[in-house]
Amino acid sequence: MPSIPNNSSNNSRRGIDYIGVSVCAIVHDGHGKILMMKRGAKARDEHGRWDIMGGSMEFGELIEETLRRELYEELRTKPLRIQFLTAYEAHRQHKSDKTHWIALLHGVEVDPKTIMLGEPDKFDEIGWFTAATLPSPLHSQFHKALKAALVAGILI
């Protein structure tokens, strides 16, 4: 059986040397608004672009554990309700590298009053938006999340 790459013991890079798994979420208020985050200079890529919440799944971690961990790390809150929406592949180019990620997308309802920016080094700002007020520029893969949010009735 082949070994599983582990960033702590070698120089393998998630999404580049092997397929990365991202657990991500459209964080919403339950009333048609979603929370988006503007990626800062220390984000992995797509600096200055608005994106949804998410992060890499760690080896041995359950999907919901990853989701709850990332939600707390990035926004210092806990979910009121979690709904699986879809999975999709994200193929992109980052600098000179082709990247390949599998994204497990969820809708996560939160209490907007509990939100705080938990990683100010990775995100420049956060904001609540409707379909008519989406910020720009958007992350290259946001259109996939947007479609799922519209189908699920999360975003109006």
N, C-alpha and C positions, 0 to 999 in steps of 0.2 A: 504494500500500500504506500503511495507517495506521501511524503511528509507535507504538513501544512505550513506555509510560510508564516513566520512570526517576526514582526518588525523589531522586537527587542533583541533578537539573537542573530539577525543578519540584516542585510541592506535591502531586502525586498520592499517594494513600494506598492501599497494597496491601489488597486485600480490601474496600475501600470504593468507591474510584473506578474500580477495575478488579479482576477476579477474581485473588485471590492463590493461589499454589501453595505448599503446605506439604509438606515431606518429614518424616514422623514415624515413630516406632518404638516398639514395645512391647519395651523392653529386658528381657531375661530371663536367668536363670542356667542354663537347660537342664534344670532339675529342678522346674519348676512355679511358680517365683516370678518376679514382675515388679517392676521398679523404677518407682516413681512419684515425682513431684516436686510439692511444694506451691508454687504460684505466689505470688511476693512482690509487694510494692507497685510495683516497677518492671517487672513483666511487662506485656505488651501489654494484657491484660484478664483477667477472671475471677480476680481476686486472692483468695488464700486457698483456692483450690480445687486439688485433686490432679489431676495430669495426667500424660500420657506425654511422652516427649522429642520434640522436633521444632522445625522452624524454616522460614523462608521460603527458597525457591529463588531464587538470584540469576540474572540474565540471563546466558546463556552457560554456566552451570554444568550439569554432568550430574547426574542424580538421585542416583547413588551418591556423587558428590563432595559433594553437599549433605548426604547422610546421614552420611558420615564426618566432615565438617566440624562439623556440629551435635553429633554424638556426642562429639567431642573438646572442643568449646567448652563444652558443658553438663556432661559427666561425666568429661572427661580420660582417656578410654579409647579403645580400638580394638575393632572387632568381631571375634569369633571366627567367626561365621557370620551371613549376611544372607539373609533369606527375604522376598520380596514377598508381602504378604497380600491387600490390596485397595485400591481407591480409593473415596473417597466425597466427597460435597458437604457442606459445613458452612455452613448459613445461620443467622445469629444476629443479635441486636440488641446493639450496643455503644454505650452512652450513647444518643445520638439517631440513630446511624447503623446502617443495615442492612449486614451484612457477608456476603461470599460468598467462600468458600475451596474449593479442591480439595485434598484430603488424600491423599497417596500413602503408605499405611501399610505398614510392614515389621515383621517380627519380627527382632530383633537379639540374638543370644546373646553374652554378655560374661563375662569372669572377674570375679566380684563383688569380688575382692580388689584389683582395679585401679581401682575406682570412686572418684572424688572429685568434690565439688561444684565445678564450674568457673565458675559464674556466681552467686555468693552474693547479688549485687544483684538478680537476677531470681527466685531460688528461695529460700524460707525453710528448707526441709528436704527430704531425700530418704529413701526407705525401701523395703524389700522386702516384698511382699505376695502372698498367695494369693487365690483367689476368695473364700474364707471370711473373709479378714481385710482386705478393701479399706477404705481410709480414707474419711473424709467431711469435707467435701462434695467431690463429684467434679465435674470439668469437664463442661460441658453436652454435649460431644460424645463423652465417654468411652465411653458405651454402644455406640457403633459400633466402637471399638477392642476393647472387651471381647468382643463377639460374634465378631470375627475371631480373637481370641486363643483363645477356647474352641474354635472350629471347627478351628483349626490345632493344637490340643493343647499350646499354649504355657503356658497358665494352668490350674492344677488347683485 
